[in-house]
């Protein structure tokens, strides 16, 4: 896994989030904030990753698992990729 895969997952997550019309406002806000923070990391350095961004993704994945399994799956892949990159 490398940064290219991370970019692909971020784009996939963005597309899934855009198409998900039934995501509650709090989950959507949390996901959008985490996406912004992770995009900063991909543009800069891993040490700039804000505290708790991956935790937000994990929490969002758990909240969305039943109602949005594809979105939750992408979130799971994203957190795994971040962990493999040491972020």
N, C-alpha and C positions, 0 to 999 in steps of 0.2 A: 504494500500500500504506500502510495506517495501523495504528494500534494495534488497531482493531477486527479487522482481518485477522489480526494477531498473536494476539489472543485466540482467534480461530477455529482457527488452526493449533495453538495450545497445547492446546485442547480436543480437537482431532482426534488429536493426538499422544498425549494421555492415554488416549483411547479405544483407539487402536491398541495402545498399550503394555499396557493392561489386558487386551485380548483375545489378545495374543501369549503363548501358553503355552510356546513353545520358545525364548524369548530367554534366553541364558546369564546367570547371576547378575551377572557383572561388567558386561556391557552394560546390563542393567536398572538396576543401581546408578548407573552413569554417566548414563544418561538421566534417571532420577528426580532426581538431583542437579542436572543442567542445567535441568530443568523448574522445580525450586524456585527456582533462581537467576533464571531468566528471568521467572517470575511476580513476583518481587520488583521487577524492573525495570518491569513493566507497572503495578505498584501505586505505584511511586515515580518516581525519575528515572533516565535512562539512564546517568548517571555513576556510579550505584551498581552497575552490572553487574560482578559479580566477574570478575577476570582469568581468561580461559580457558574461560568457559562456552560460547561459540560454537565454540571449537575442540573441546570435548568433543562437541558435537552433530555436527560434521563427522566426527570420528573414529568416533562411534557409527554414523553413516550408512554409512561405508565398511565397518565390521564387519558390519553387518546387511544389506547390499545383496543378497547372494545368497539368504539364507534368508528375509528379510522385506522384499521389494521395496516394499510399501505403506508400511511403517514408515520405510524409508530415504527414500522419496519425500517423505513429510511432513517428515522431518528436513531434507531439502534445501530444501524450500519455506520452512521456518522460518528456516534460516540465511540464505537470500536475503532474506527479509523483514526480519530483524534488520539485515542489511547496508544495506538501503535506508533503514531508519530511523536509520542511523548508529550502531548499537549494536554 
